[in-house]
């Protein structure tokens, strides 16, 4: 008998309330977060969403979607695995370093 590697299950989190989501069936376009009622099939839950990219999407042929938190019909949607990074602490640390560097 050979060694069988453990397959890690992908965890999904709501972009709005950061609560972990467990899907018992395939997610539908109109599904909402059971914790905060945010739309789940939205840009901010997609692995291709990037605020610094053109149209805020890494998928270059995706159409423009004006409301990034509302449910949409994007065919490229793939639910982001893992939690969305919170950059606020990193930004605060960077600002603090810059302030100390240029302080007189």
MARTOR-963732 format. One record per residue (C-alpha): residue number from 1; residue in three letters; z, x, y. Coordinates in pm, whole numbers. Layout:
<rs>
<r nr="NUM" rest="ala" zz="Z" xx="X" yy="Y"/>
...
</rs>
This chain:
<rs>
<r nr="1" rest="unk" zz="0" xx="0" yy="0"/>
<r nr="2" rest="unk" zz="-99" xx="139" yy="340"/>
<r nr="3" rest="unk" zz="84" xx="140" yy="669"/>
<r nr="4" rest="unk" zz="10" xx="-162" yy="888"/>
<r nr="5" rest="unk" zz="58" xx="-110" yy="1263"/>
<r nr="6" rest="unk" zz="258" xx="-368" yy="1451"/>
<r nr="7" rest="unk" zz="34" xx="-576" yy="1676"/>
<r nr="8" rest="unk" zz="198" xx="-640" yy="2009"/>
<r nr="9" rest="unk" zz="165" xx="-989" yy="2143"/>
<r nr="10" rest="unk" zz="31" xx="-1014" yy="2497"/>
<r nr="11" rest="unk" zz="273" xx="-1173" yy="2738"/>
<r nr="12" rest="unk" zz="153" xx="-1394" yy="3019"/>
<r nr="13" rest="unk" zz="333" xx="-1474" yy="3344"/>
<r nr="14" rest="unk" zz="276" xx="-1724" yy="3624"/>
<r nr="15" rest="unk" zz="152" xx="-1553" yy="3943"/>
<r nr="16" rest="unk" zz="370" xx="-1778" yy="4158"/>
<r nr="17" rest="unk" zz="715" xx="-1803" yy="3993"/>
<r nr="18" rest="unk" zz="679" xx="-1499" yy="3762"/>
<r nr="19" rest="unk" zz="809" xx="-1701" yy="3465"/>
<r nr="20" rest="unk" zz="684" xx="-1607" yy="3119"/>
<r nr="21" rest="unk" zz="435" xx="-1853" yy="2971"/>
<r nr="22" rest="unk" zz="399" xx="-1931" yy="2603"/>
<r nr="23" rest="unk" zz="77" xx="-2097" yy="2491"/>
<r nr="24" rest="unk" zz="91" xx="-2296" yy="2168"/>
<r nr="25" rest="unk" zz="-271" xx="-2405" yy="2210"/>
<r nr="26" rest="unk" zz="-562" xx="-2266" yy="2412"/>
<r nr="27" rest="unk" zz="-507" xx="-2302" yy="2785"/>
<r nr="28" rest="unk" zz="-721" xx="-2563" yy="2959"/>
<r nr="29" rest="unk" zz="-865" xx="-2548" yy="3311"/>
<r nr="30" rest="unk" zz="-629" xx="-2815" yy="3446"/>
<r nr="31" rest="unk" zz="-308" xx="-2674" yy="3293"/>
<r nr="32" rest="unk" zz="-16" xx="-2606" yy="3524"/>
<r nr="33" rest="unk" zz="288" xx="-2383" yy="3499"/>
<r nr="34" rest="unk" zz="572" xx="-2580" yy="3336"/>
<r nr="35" rest="unk" zz="821" xx="-2406" yy="3568"/>
<r nr="36" rest="unk" zz="662" xx="-2442" yy="3914"/>
<r nr="37" rest="unk" zz="350" xx="-2661" yy="3863"/>
<r nr="38" rest="unk" zz="111" xx="-2390" yy="3991"/>
<r nr="39" rest="unk" zz="-245" xx="-2405" yy="3856"/>
<r nr="40" rest="unk" zz="-284" xx="-2154" yy="3573"/>
<r nr="41" rest="unk" zz="-667" xx="-2125" yy="3564"/>
<r nr="42" rest="unk" zz="-672" xx="-1960" yy="3906"/>
<r nr="43" rest="unk" zz="-789" xx="-1627" yy="4043"/>
<r nr="44" rest="unk" zz="-438" xx="-1493" yy="4089"/>
<r nr="45" rest="unk" zz="-372" xx="-1527" yy="3714"/>
<r nr="46" rest="unk" zz="-701" xx="-1360" yy="3618"/>
<r nr="47" rest="unk" zz="-733" xx="-999" yy="3509"/>
<r nr="48" rest="unk" zz="-1035" xx="-960" yy="3740"/>
<r nr="49" rest="unk" zz="-847" xx="-1066" yy="4058"/>
<r nr="50" rest="unk" zz="-810" xx="-773" yy="4297"/>
<r nr="51" rest="unk" zz="-733" xx="-835" yy="4667"/>
<r nr="52" rest="unk" zz="-903" xx="-506" yy="4761"/>
<r nr="53" rest="unk" zz="-1231" xx="-583" yy="4580"/>
<r nr="54" rest="unk" zz="-1535" xx="-760" yy="4725"/>
<r nr="55" rest="unk" zz="-1467" xx="-1138" yy="4709"/>
<r nr="56" rest="unk" zz="-1126" xx="-1034" yy="4570"/>
<r nr="57" rest="unk" zz="-1283" xx="-1011" yy="4223"/>
<r nr="58" rest="unk" zz="-1365" xx="-708" yy="4007"/>
<r nr="59" rest="unk" zz="-1641" xx="-908" yy="3838"/>
<r nr="60" rest="unk" zz="-1934" xx="-837" yy="4071"/>
<r nr="61" rest="unk" zz="-2141" xx="-1144" yy="3986"/>
<r nr="62" rest="unk" zz="-1865" xx="-1403" yy="4020"/>
<r nr="63" rest="unk" zz="-1914" xx="-1663" yy="4291"/>
<r nr="64" rest="unk" zz="-1686" xx="-1677" yy="4595"/>
<r nr="65" rest="unk" zz="-1379" xx="-1895" yy="4546"/>
<r nr="66" rest="unk" zz="-1200" xx="-1981" yy="4872"/>
<r nr="67" rest="unk" zz="-859" xx="-2084" yy="4730"/>
<r nr="68" rest="unk" zz="-730" xx="-1812" yy="4496"/>
<r nr="69" rest="unk" zz="-429" xx="-2018" yy="4382"/>
<r nr="70" rest="unk" zz="-614" xx="-2342" yy="4295"/>
<r nr="71" rest="unk" zz="-769" xx="-2422" yy="3958"/>
<r nr="72" rest="unk" zz="-1137" xx="-2328" yy="3946"/>
<r nr="73" rest="unk" zz="-1433" xx="-2329" yy="3710"/>
<r nr="74" rest="unk" zz="-1498" xx="-1954" yy="3703"/>
<r nr="75" rest="unk" zz="-1657" xx="-1860" yy="3371"/>
<r nr="76" rest="unk" zz="-1523" xx="-1503" yy="3392"/>
<r nr="77" rest="unk" zz="-1158" xx="-1612" yy="3393"/>
<r nr="78" rest="unk" zz="-942" xx="-1412" yy="3153"/>
<r nr="79" rest="unk" zz="-567" xx="-1461" yy="3175"/>
<r nr="80" rest="unk" zz="-397" xx="-1146" yy="3298"/>
<r nr="81" rest="unk" zz="-174" xx="-988" yy="3034"/>
<r nr="82" rest="unk" zz="159" xx="-878" yy="3174"/>
<r nr="83" rest="unk" zz="325" xx="-950" yy="3505"/>
<r nr="84" rest="unk" zz="154" xx="-907" yy="3840"/>
<r nr="85" rest="unk" zz="286" xx="-594" yy="4010"/>
<r nr="86" rest="unk" zz="516" xx="-640" yy="4304"/>
<r nr="87" rest="unk" zz="421" xx="-371" yy="4555"/>
<r nr="88" rest="unk" zz="684" xx="-455" yy="4815"/>
<r nr="89" rest="unk" zz="933" xx="-189" yy="4702"/>
<r nr="90" rest="unk" zz="660" xx="75" yy="4676"/>
<r nr="91" rest="unk" zz="530" xx="-11" yy="5024"/>
<r nr="92" rest="unk" zz="882" xx="2" yy="5171"/>
<r nr="93" rest="unk" zz="942" xx="343" yy="5014"/>
<r nr="94" rest="unk" zz="611" xx="474" yy="5151"/>
<r nr="95" rest="unk" zz="692" xx="346" yy="5502"/>
<r nr="96" rest="unk" zz="1034" xx="506" yy="5486"/>
<r nr="97" rest="unk" zz="880" xx="843" yy="5394"/>
<r nr="98" rest="unk" zz="629" xx="817" yy="5679"/>
<r nr="99" rest="unk" zz="901" xx="723" yy="5928"/>
<r nr="100" rest="unk" zz="1110" xx="1023" yy="5828"/>
<r nr="101" rest="unk" zz="807" xx="1252" yy="5845"/>
<r nr="102" rest="unk" zz="713" xx="1152" yy="6201"/>
<r nr="103" rest="unk" zz="1065" xx="1098" yy="6333"/>
<r nr="104" rest="unk" zz="1150" xx="1316" yy="6633"/>
</rs>
